[in-house]
Amino acid sequence: MKAIVFDTIGSPRDVLYLDDIPVPRIGDNEVLVRMVSASINPGDFLFIENLYPEPKKPVFPRQVAGNHGAGIVEQVGAGVGLQPGTLVAFSYYNSWAEYAVVPVQWLIPLPADYPLERAAQMVNPITAWDLLDDTRVQPAQWLAVTAGYSSVSTMVMQFARRRGINVLSVVRRVHDGLDLKTHGAAAVLDLSKLEAGIRETVLDLTGGAGLNGVIDNVGGPVSGELIRCLALGGQMVINGGMSAERYELHNFDVLLSGLQIKANIYRYFFSPPAEADGPILRRIIDVFGQPDFHVPVGGLHRLPSFELAVANSLDRADLGKQIFTM
């Protein structure tokens, strides 16, 4: 089978290559998934660069890249209740390939007609839903989201709009190809056109209300300024670190406003979906699959075109999600 693999730690631009490897064999409680789609995510690059904690580490030689995707159940091992032909999504390992073996407990069954480009990236709406919950922002309040063009950020905006929450989308510069206000942003902060300080600009854009929550995917000095825009009891939820820069805070920036700063770790990073998660997963799957939920797709690629797909993911987040189709 065709697969995108790597043999050494490094930049995905340098270490990935396309290879023919054997179709993996299943064991008890495992499923052979014939992959139909797989998303490219920042976390996939962290895996390739060996930046994830244990146990999510590459195993050489020919470690298959990719951690998220969707496919059709092809074969099942002993102890598996899923029927062949079932469409499933998962966050596990080895998704940038024509086949993957996945323990059954990691699989999320989907409706047979679910859009494949959405099935490929269930990690993103689940993350967006949890991020929004973690902020504790209430209807009519304001939430700032950095990296506004990222897939997770646009999903946060749409979930927030459905809850009556105002979102301030923070971007390095506005792109003509994607109107963030059509994706749920109540206002957009274009950092390339600042005419005043961050705090003054935030107060202006929010009609003087300020922020009750921040979801930060970037880091750097802007993040420090956004923290200082939070109202009493506000929440800063850290979901990424695209910037290599740091920010500084004084204890009083946190203490005198009763702020909380916390990290978001994908709920299925260390452990598979629990039975109790069923109702919330079905709700997320339903909302994410609705036609009026906008999911920008920047490109559909076959595995041999992985170099372009990876480059677009790294350099052109404004294009939308890059997805492999098999």
PyMOL commands that set and color helices and strands:
alter all, ss='L'
color gray80, all
select helices_A, chain A and resi 12-15+42-48+104-106+116-119+123-135+151-162+180-183+191-193+198-205+221-227+251-255+275-288+303-315+317-319
alter helices_A, ss='H'
color red, helices_A
select strands_A, chain A and resi 2-6+17-20+30-39+63-64+68-76+87-91+99-103+107-109+142-146+166-171+187-190+211-216+230-238+260-263+297-301+321-325
alter strands_A, ss='S'
color yellow, strands_A
deselect
rebuild
show_as cartoon
